[in-house]
């Protein structure tokens, strides 16, 4: 492992200053559960690691009349235990408790979970130079692809590993991004993630020297219901094979409003808009849900080993939606 220096800024202004000086060769570390693994496996070799754990007021959860704001350095355990989150977004607690182990949740952060790198075994193999690492091919296309994407692949068939991202997108969350000049940009979290066609080396729109500062979620309106269902192969800690975050306003057994965001299906959290449109306004039945899922899956392009995910989408959506009505 290559030696590197560690910078420990005490404030966001100091982070901004460091980012303006360190044009290249740096990495940001939050909980470190992903970054250190990448360094050990020689996927990246930073000269400087900027430790965000020392930044003041970067891990607070606040509420005002319209929103709840979550600092990017809030660890996952604190998120799950926070009374503001429990009262307003129990679905976020569900997702937080579904990921990793208690020990990793004590260290891993909200921002880190959103920005973590893919778990694809070709990407993680230090001896394989895949397209995401600057090579010329995606080995999953013709190789072992049981856990890879059925939507949005093409250049690269990773799936985004975050459990929090699908839920936060379904809740219509915004993300605040800070740049090297101190300017803050706010965009929909749904627009934060980027397909490989945009830049195969990245999974989000963060530019050089930009960092995630805060997630902001609008308070739910009356009648809103949400759930997160995660199918995984092992009963203990594991990443989602297929997951679904569902958020909507239900009245009389009908979704007046509806968002469905899936994990495990694409290089980004994947919104099933066709299913939303089909299910919205109809009496919720097994047939309606399954037909909505089938329509959404017409755009899926499974690989040799992962067509089983098509059936899982139907099962996950029906199980999740049935729990809401």
C-alpha positions as semicolon CSV with decimal commas, in nm:
position;residue;x (nm);y (nm);z (nm)
1;X;0,000;0,000;0,000
2;X;0,136;0,340;-0,097
3;X;0,206;0,580;0,188
4;X;-0,010;0,891;0,207
5;X;-0,045;1,202;0,418
6;X;-0,354;1,275;0,629
7;X;-0,511;1,619;0,659
8;X;-0,757;1,684;0,944
9;X;-0,949;2,007;0,880
10;X;-1,153;2,146;1,167
11;X;-1,413;2,335;0,963
12;X;-1,581;2,332;0,623
13;X;-1,383;2,646;0,535
14;X;-1,062;2,454;0,596
15;X;-1,190;2,171;0,376
16;X;-1,261;2,428;0,105
17;X;-0,909;2,565;0,140
18;X;-0,755;2,219;0,116
19;X;-0,962;2,133;-0,190
20;X;-0,847;2,450;-0,364
21;X;-0,481;2,354;-0,299
22;X;-0,498;1,979;-0,361
23;X;-0,598;1,982;-0,726
24;X;-0,525;1,612;-0,776
25;X;-0,398;1,316;-0,581
26;X;-0,636;1,348;-0,287
27;X;-0,918;1,138;-0,148
28;X;-1,186;1,228;0,104
29;X;-1,244;0,987;0,391
30;X;-1,565;0,974;0,591
31;X;-1,611;0,649;0,785
32;X;-1,339;0,482;0,579
33;X;-1,518;0,149;0,543
34;X;-1,497;0,169;0,162
35;X;-1,200;0,397;0,093
36;X;-0,948;0,196;0,294
37;X;-1,053;-0,119;0,113
38;X;-0,988;0,053;-0,221
39;X;-0,646;0,171;-0,106
40;X;-0,547;-0,174;0,025
41;X;-0,654;-0,334;-0,303
42;X;-0,452;-0,076;-0,499
43;X;-0,761;0,051;-0,681
44;X;-0,665;0,405;-0,581
45;X;-0,338;0,551;-0,450
46;X;-0,395;0,900;-0,306
47;X;-0,110;1,127;-0,199
48;X;-0,331;1,302;0,058
49;X;-0,636;1,173;0,246
50;X;-0,862;1,448;0,384
51;X;-1,031;1,325;0,701
52;X;-1,381;1,471;0,733
53;X;-1,446;1,328;1,080
54;X;-1,270;1,627;1,238
55;X;-1,497;1,886;1,072
56;X;-1,724;2,059;1,324
57;X;-2,104;2,057;1,280
58;X;-2,086;1,812;0,990
59;X;-2,294;1,541;1,158
60;X;-2,601;1,720;1,289
61;X;-2,968;1,640;1,224
62;X;-3,199;1,943;1,230
63;X;-3,566;2,010;1,165
64;X;-3,749;2,327;1,059
65;X;-4,105;2,392;0,945
66;X;-4,055;2,230;0,605
67;X;-3,748;2,005;0,608
68;X;-3,522;1,773;0,798
69;X;-3,150;1,826;0,729
70;X;-2,891;1,552;0,779
71;X;-2,519;1,630;0,788
72;X;-2,315;1,417;0,550
73;X;-2,093;1,289;0,833
74;X;-2,385;1,161;1,040
75;X;-2,306;0,797;1,104
76;X;-2,565;0,537;1,009
77;X;-2,630;0,426;1,368
78;X;-2,704;0,782;1,479
79;X;-2,937;0,823;1,181
80;X;-3,132;0,511;1,281
81;X;-3,155;0,618;1,646
82;X;-3,240;0,985;1,597
83;X;-3,590;1,075;1,730
84;X;-3,650;1,327;1,449
85;X;-3,587;1,059;1,188
86;X;-3,790;0,797;1,376
87;X;-4,091;1,027;1,397
88;X;-4,090;1,161;1,043
89;X;-3,913;0,899;0,830
90;X;-3,932;0,551;0,983
91;X;-3,859;0,410;0,637
92;X;-3,512;0,566;0,661
93;X;-3,461;0,381;0,988
94;X;-3,560;0,058;0,808
95;X;-3,300;0,116;0,539
96;X;-3,029;0,221;0,785
97;X;-3,074;-0,091;0,996
98;X;-3,072;-0,313;0,686
99;X;-2,719;-0,222;0,585
100;X;-2,391;-0,367;0,704
101;X;-2,332;-0,483;1,061
102;X;-2,378;-0,284;1,384
103;X;-2,003;-0,226;1,398
104;X;-1,993;-0,085;1,044
105;X;-2,305;0,125;1,103
106;X;-2,126;0,286;1,395
107;X;-1,852;0,401;1,157
108;X;-2,014;0,440;0,816
109;X;-2,172;0,774;0,730
110;X;-2,472;0,895;0,532
111;X;-2,253;1,080;0,281
112;X;-2,020;0,783;0,250
113;X;-2,309;0,546;0,186
114;X;-2,431;0,766;-0,099
115;X;-2,084;0,804;-0,251
116;X;-1,948;0,450;-0,204
117;X;-1,790;0,276;-0,500
118;X;-1,937;-0,035;-0,669
119;X;-1,889;-0,381;-0,526
120;X;-1,843;-0,548;-0,868
121;X;-1,584;-0,824;-0,828
122;X;-1,408;-0,721;-1,150
123;X;-1,371;-0,363;-1,025
124;X;-1,253;-0,483;-0,682
125;X;-0,998;-0,725;-0,827
126;X;-0,659;-0,543;-0,823
127;X;-0,538;-0,745;-1,122
128;X;-0,837;-0,670;-1,348
129;X;-0,828;-0,339;-1,535
130;X;-1,193;-0,303;-1,627
131;X;-1,350;-0,007;-1,803
132;X;-1,431;0,165;-1,474
133;X;-1,061;0,157;-1,385
134;X;-0,948;0,290;-1,724
135;X;-0,952;-0,032;-1,925
136;X;-1,129;-0,098;-2,253
137;X;-1,399;-0,349;-2,157
138;X;-1,661;-0,441;-1,898
139;X;-1,579;-0,799;-1,804
140;X;-1,924;-0,855;-1,657
141;X;-2,085;-0,835;-2,001
142;X;-1,952;-1,177;-2,107
143;X;-1,833;-1,299;-1,767
144;X;-1,986;-1,378;-1,429
145;X;-2,277;-1,137;-1,398
146;X;-2,524;-1,288;-1,152
147;X;-2,542;-0,969;-0,943
148;X;-2,503;-0,711;-1,216
149;X;-2,733;-0,456;-1,379
150;X;-3,041;-0,527;-1,589
151;X;-3,104;-0,156;-1,651
152;X;-2,870;0,124;-1,760
153;X;-2,564;-0,090;-1,833
154;X;-2,407;-0,080;-2,177
155;X;-2,060;0,051;-2,099
156;X;-2,052;-0,083;-1,743
157;X;-2,288;-0,321;-1,562
158;X;-2,225;-0,232;-1,199
159;X;-2,515;-0,187;-0,958
160;X;-2,514;0,098;-0,710
161;X;-2,464;-0,051;-0,360
162;X;-2,636;0,216;-0,145
163;X;-2,935;0,124;0,072
164;X;-3,002;0,483;0,178
165;X;-3,008;0,630;-0,173
166;X;-3,328;0,461;-0,302
167;X;-3,515;0,563;0,015
168;X;-3,391;0,922;0,010
169;X;-3,480;0,959;-0,358
170;X;-3,827;0,821;-0,292
171;X;-3,861;1,086;-0,018
172;X;-3,773;1,359;-0,272
173;X;-3,450;1,453;-0,093
174;X;-3,208;1,724;-0,203
175;X;-2,830;1,714;-0,169
176;X;-2,609;2,013;-0,090
177;X;-2,267;2,013;-0,257
178;X;-1,976;2,234;-0,157
179;X;-1,703;2,331;-0,403
180;X;-1,343;2,457;-0,372
181;X;-1,456;2,821;-0,379
182;X;-1,706;2,764;-0,097
183;X;-2,004;2,791;-0,330
184;X;-2,289;2,556;-0,239
185;X;-2,511;2,394;-0,501
186;X;-2,839;2,218;-0,420
187;X;-2,985;1,956;-0,651
188;X;-3,230;1,672;-0,633
189;X;-3,063;1,358;-0,505
190;X;-3,219;1,175;-0,800
191;X;-3,004;1,394;-1,028
192;X;-2,689;1,339;-0,820
193;X;-2,621;0,990;-0,956
194;X;-2,483;0,943;-1,308
195;X;-2,497;0,653;-1,552
196;X;-2,173;0,514;-1,701
197;X;-2,258;0,678;-2,034
198;X;-2,198;1,015;-1,870
199;X;-1,861;0,920;-1,719
200;X;-1,775;0,555;-1,682
201;X;-1,515;0,632;-1,413
202;X;-1,769;0,792;-1,177
203;X;-2,109;0,713;-1,023
204;X;-2,221;1,068;-0,948
205;X;-2,196;1,425;-1,073
206;X;-1,944;1,551;-0,816
207;X;-1,688;1,762;-0,995
208;X;-1,322;1,805;-0,904
209;X;-1,282;1,918;-0,543
210;X;-1,654;1,898;-0,460
211;X;-1,801;1,724;-0,155
212;X;-2,145;1,631;-0,025
213;X;-2,233;1,845;0,279
214;X;-2,595;1,780;0,364
215;X;-2,910;1,591;0,272
216;X;-3,243;1,773;0,306
217;X;-3,579;1,594;0,306
218;X;-3,921;1,765;0,290
219;X;-4,151;1,678;0,577
220;X;-4,417;1,423;0,471
221;X;-4,769;1,535;0,397
222;X;-5,067;1,380;0,571
223;X;-5,153;1,031;0,448
224;X;-4,800;0,952;0,329
225;X;-4,681;0,595;0,369
226;X;-4,337;0,455;0,294
227;X;-4,156;0,126;0,309
228;X;-3,823;-0,030;0,215
229;X;-3,797;-0,394;0,118
230;X;-3,460;-0,555;0,059
231;X;-3,403;-0,901;-0,084
232;X;-3,058;-1,037;-0,005
233;X;-2,907;-1,382;-0,028
234;X;-2,788;-1,400;0,332
235;X;-2,990;-1,329;0,642
236;X;-2,700;-1,139;0,794
237;X;-2,510;-0,840;0,653
238;X;-2,528;-0,832;0,276
239;X;-2,588;-0,596;-0,013
240;X;-2,926;-0,595;-0,185
241;X;-2,983;-0,830;-0,476
242;X;-3,302;-0,633;-0,541
243;X;-3,451;-0,367;-0,315
244;X;-3,743;-0,125;-0,344
245;X;-3,814;0,201;-0,166
246;X;-4,178;0,303;-0,204
247;X;-4,325;0,633;-0,095
248;X;-4,675;0,757;-0,165
249;X;-5,000;0,907;-0,047
250;X;-5,273;0,641;-0,011
251;X;-5,643;0,715;0,012
252;X;-5,916;0,452;-0,006
253;X;-5,673;0,179;-0,114
254;X;-5,545;0,391;-0,404
255;X;-5,211;0,565;-0,450
256;X;-5,279;0,932;-0,516
257;X;-4,904;0,987;-0,542
258;X;-4,629;0,728;-0,577
259;X;-4,253;0,688;-0,614
260;X;-4,077;0,354;-0,660
261;X;-3,696;0,350;-0,649
262;X;-3,504;0,023;-0,672
263;X;-3,156;-0,088;-0,576
264;X;-2,959;-0,379;-0,717
265;X;-3,088;-0,323;-1,071
266;X;-2,873;-0,051;-1,228
267;X;-2,554;0,156;-1,196
268;X;-2,767;0,419;-1,021
269;X;-3,072;0,392;-0,793
270;X;-3,336;0,309;-1,053
271;X;-3,678;0,471;-1,053
272;X;-3,959;0,258;-1,200
273;X;-4,163;0,544;-1,346
274;X;-4,363;0,318;-1,578
275;X;-4,477;0,111;-1,280
276;X;-4,561;0,427;-1,086
277;X;-4,778;0,557;-1,369
278;X;-4,958;0,225;-1,409
279;X;-5,029;0,171;-1,037
280;X;-5,115;0,530;-0,947
281;X;-5,490;0,593;-0,929
282;X;-5,590;0,225;-0,941
283;X;-5,723;0,011;-0,661
284;X;-5,420;-0,171;-0,526
285;X;-5,437;-0,543;-0,606
286;X;-5,179;-0,812;-0,672
287;X;-5,265;-0,803;-1,043
288;X;-5,224;-0,425;-1,066
289;X;-4,885;-0,435;-0,894
290;X;-4,758;-0,725;-1,104
291;X;-4,877;-0,566;-1,427
292;X;-4,710;-0,240;-1,331
293;X;-4,385;-0,424;-1,266
294;X;-4,408;-0,613;-1,597
295;X;-4,453;-0,286;-1,787
296;X;-4,152;-0,133;-1,613
297;X;-3,944;-0,439;-1,700
298;X;-4,001;-0,409;-2,075
299;X;-3,689;-0,187;-2,082
300;X;-3,475;-0,434;-1,886
301;X;-3,180;-0,600;-2,059
302;X;-3,071;-0,891;-1,841
303;X;-2,738;-1,063;-1,891
304;X;-2,675;-1,437;-1,911
305;X;-2,686;-1,505;-1,536
306;X;-2,918;-1,238;-1,392
307;X;-3,255;-1,272;-1,564
308;X;-3,389;-1,403;-1,230
309;X;-3,396;-1,039;-1,115
310;X;-3,696;-0,984;-1,342
311;X;-3,907;-1,218;-1,127
312;X;-3,762;-1,071;-0,809
313;X;-3,876;-0,721;-0,905
314;X;-4,236;-0,839;-0,926
315;X;-4,211;-1,024;-0,594
316;X;-4,036;-0,739;-0,413
317;X;-4,283;-0,477;-0,535
318;X;-4,585;-0,687;-0,442
319;X;-4,446;-0,770;-0,097
320;X;-4,351;-0,409;-0,027
321;X;-4,677;-0,253;-0,150
322;X;-4,891;-0,517;0,025
323;X;-4,731;-0,416;0,354
324;X;-4,849;-0,057;0,302
325;X;-5,224;-0,116;0,253
